[in-house]
Amino acid sequence: MIFIFTVLHIQTSGTVMKSTMNIMKMIKCYLQFWKRIFMFSFLVLVVLFYVTFYFNCKKTFADDLEQTFAISLEHLDEERRINIELTEIRNDLIQKLRFDEKNMKNTSKMLYVPSEEYELLRRRIYSNTKELWYYVSSTLRSLANEFDDLKPNVSDMKTMVDEHYRSLLRDVAKLADVDGYSLWRLKEFGSLSRLVQKRLQHTQNPPDCSKAKKLLCNFVYGNWCGFGCRVHHFVKCLFVAYATERTMIIDNPGNWWFTSGGFEKLFLPLSDTCTSKDGETFSHWPGNETTQVIMYDLPRPDNADKHLNSLYLPVVLPEDLAERINVLHGDPAVWWIGQFFKYIFRPQPFITNAFNEFAKRVRFQKPIVGLHIRRTDKLIKEASLHKLEEYMYHVEEYYKLKELDGVNDTKRIYLATDEPTLFDEARLKYPEYDIIGDPEISKSASTQKLDGSIININIEIYLLAHCDYVVCTFSSNVCRLAYEIMNSLQPDASAKFTSLDRTFFFHGQVRKLNVALLSHKAYGPEEMDLDVGDEIEEAGNHWDGYSKGKNLRTNKLLLYPTFKVTRKIEVLPFASYPNITMNNEVQKEENF
């Protein structure tokens, strides 16, 4: 029974367990069913919610997008308007910038033209500074010579005065570098020089020589007149020819006598189109305007009738150019003379080669001071002896001025002389200087009869004219010639020289006038009284603060303080060449 009961119990328990398991499965299936129903319902709700939200959002988004688009269009219109305004502003700025750039370019090229008063005053301050130094130096020397016990103090004072002088002179000279007129000076010099050269080319090269008005230049005298003397007489003919608009022709080329081939052995012909002396009518100077050929004799004797001497000679200037030259240059007559030598001294090619080869051989380079010391025949009657030390004093002053600018280059001298022994003397006494030149040229300088010696003289003139500064004696024609040519090569070299004897003059000049700017009461019988406006015919500078001259009001030849007068420019109505004008084309300068 127990066995049966046990079996039955086991079977019953198994059935219960099976039923329980079935029930659990059923419950699980039910739960899964409802879970799926729930999940599906949830999914449906989610879909419904999403669909509803989507369509609601789509409507809201569309509204917002439309509103945003409308706002964007407004902003775009505003930006477009602003862009248009900015474009206009940009275009205006570009045009203004281009205009400003053009103005800046034009301004950089603009010529600031100085007034005549400014240029004359600037140069007057410079010259008066030198005159004050001349006066003080001369006075101190006199004190030292008169009172021996004052010599040490005077020497110290002289040293300090010299330093003040150099500093002041440097400052005044620097005005021309900083006043803004440098470009104008350079261009005005080029324009004026080309105008004069063009006029000379015109009058010297007429289209029909048979109909041209001519001036025959006749050398009356022979061998007594040296090269420098002869060319100064020679250029007088060209002055008269220019003033009367005539073609200058050498009447007797044989009287040139310096070179075997005549004037054209060294220099280009004065004319390429007209060398014939023929004409329908003829007379001696002055003739009249209708005379075709006029003979002009040179040089004239000192006692010749004054009416036979031309009024057109320097230092008289042409009326139509005088004002421009006076503003440009410190000594207008020197500039004017230099332009005529610039035309006459157009060297033949082999002469140019000789210049260049010599300059290369002696190592000619800047900075350099030209020293022309004339001895031999010049001392017989025309000039006094000046020792080497007198020349070198001014050379040293020049280099001391350069040292104030911080320039400590080699101190160099080009020595031109007719005394060969001066080279050894100069090198012995002044070993700190590089002294260049050629003693062999010096040996031939006094001959002036052989082709080679004349070429050598022209080499010396050429190199002296190209120096930075020249120390010489203006009693020498060669010295004056080098100075005149120097002033044809640059705007204003009127202060780049020292003459140990005479002031500048042109042989045969009518006169050189000064006019009083300040009154003066004579301190002694050797001085003249001056009234403002008095005209004084200058006779020379004494380099002690005083000059000598004849007061045309009182007709007395006496001393007067140099700083109280100024140069008077005399003018005449030369031929004005109205058909000869300058254009803007760049022209090559041919310099001697």
Secondary structure as GFF3:
##gff-version 3
##sequence-region A 1 592
A	DSSP	alpha_helix	2	109	.	.	.	ID=ss1
A	DSSP	alpha_helix	116	146	.	.	.	ID=ss2
A	DSSP	three_ten_helix	148	150	.	.	.	ID=ss3
A	DSSP	alpha_helix	151	178	.	.	.	ID=ss4
A	DSSP	alpha_helix	182	204	.	.	.	ID=ss5
A	DSSP	beta_strand	214	219	.	.	.	ID=ss6
A	DSSP	alpha_helix	227	244	.	.	.	ID=ss7
A	DSSP	beta_strand	247	250	.	.	.	ID=ss8
A	DSSP	three_ten_helix	253	256	.	.	.	ID=ss9
A	DSSP	three_ten_helix	263	265	.	.	.	ID=ss10
A	DSSP	beta_strand	282	284	.	.	.	ID=ss11
A	DSSP	beta_strand	293	298	.	.	.	ID=ss12
A	DSSP	three_ten_helix	306	308	.	.	.	ID=ss13
A	DSSP	beta_strand	317	318	.	.	.	ID=ss14
A	DSSP	alpha_helix	322	328	.	.	.	ID=ss15
A	DSSP	alpha_helix	332	344	.	.	.	ID=ss16
A	DSSP	alpha_helix	349	361	.	.	.	ID=ss17
A	DSSP	beta_strand	369	373	.	.	.	ID=ss18
A	DSSP	alpha_helix	378	381	.	.	.	ID=ss19
A	DSSP	alpha_helix	388	404	.	.	.	ID=ss20
A	DSSP	beta_strand	412	417	.	.	.	ID=ss21
A	DSSP	alpha_helix	422	429	.	.	.	ID=ss22
A	DSSP	beta_strand	434	436	.	.	.	ID=ss23
A	DSSP	alpha_helix	439	445	.	.	.	ID=ss24
A	DSSP	alpha_helix	451	465	.	.	.	ID=ss25
A	DSSP	beta_strand	469	472	.	.	.	ID=ss26
A	DSSP	alpha_helix	477	486	.	.	.	ID=ss27
A	DSSP	beta_strand	497	499	.	.	.	ID=ss28
A	DSSP	beta_strand	513	516	.	.	.	ID=ss29
A	DSSP	beta_strand	535	541	.	.	.	ID=ss30
A	DSSP	beta_strand	546	551	.	.	.	ID=ss31
A	DSSP	beta_strand	556	561	.	.	.	ID=ss32
A	DSSP	three_ten_helix	562	564	.	.	.	ID=ss33
A	DSSP	beta_strand	565	567	.	.	.	ID=ss34
A	DSSP	beta_strand	571	572	.	.	.	ID=ss35
###
